[in-house]
Amino acid sequence: MKIKIQDYIKNLELGIKENKTKDYNCEDILTWINFYQHERLIHLIVTFLTAIGTILFLFGFLYFEKISILILFLITLTLFIFYIIHYYNLENSVQHLYDLYFEIKEKKH
């Protein structure tokens, strides 16, 4: 997903740089933004649930003091960190798409 959205952003930025914004359909850009917003929502939900699991495993380890629960905590913590990084990139990319959309829309008029 990260590569797809970065490629799409590069394509839009190149079009803006080369003054080819008249070739872009703003409705298509909005459609892609909606797809990425949906992806962002799904990843927010998954990140939130992973955080809850991480916290539960931490409390479970602190209460039961079992190594197996500590291992589960470390696995979910690692997964949670990667989800945060992915969500951060996705969020910033969608925000950048908003800016590009408004820039293209402004140049078309």
C-alpha positions, 0 to 999 in steps of 0.5 A, a space after each residue: 500500500 505504501 508503494 502504491 500511494 507514493 507512486 500516485 503522489 509522485 505522478 500527481 507531483 510530476 503533473 503539477 511540476 510539468 503543468 499537466 494539471 488539465 489532464 487530471 480529473 479531480 473526481 478521480 483524485 477524490 476517488 483515490 483519496 476515498 480509497 486511501 481514507 478507507 484503508 486508513 480507517 481499517 488500519 486505525 481500527 487494527 492499530 487500536 485493537 493491537 494496542 489493546 492486546 499489547 496492554 492486556 498481555 502486559 497486565 497479564 504478564 505483570 499479574 501471572 508472571 509467566 514467560 509465555 505471556 511476556 513473549 506474547 507481549 513482546 510479539 504484540 508490542 513489535 507488531 504494534 510499533 510496525 502498525 504505528 509506523 505504517 499508520 503514520 505514513 498512511 496518514 501523512 500520505 493522505 494529508 499530502 494527497 489533500 494538498 495536491 488535490 486542492 493545488 490541482 483544483 486551484 490550477 484548473 480554475 
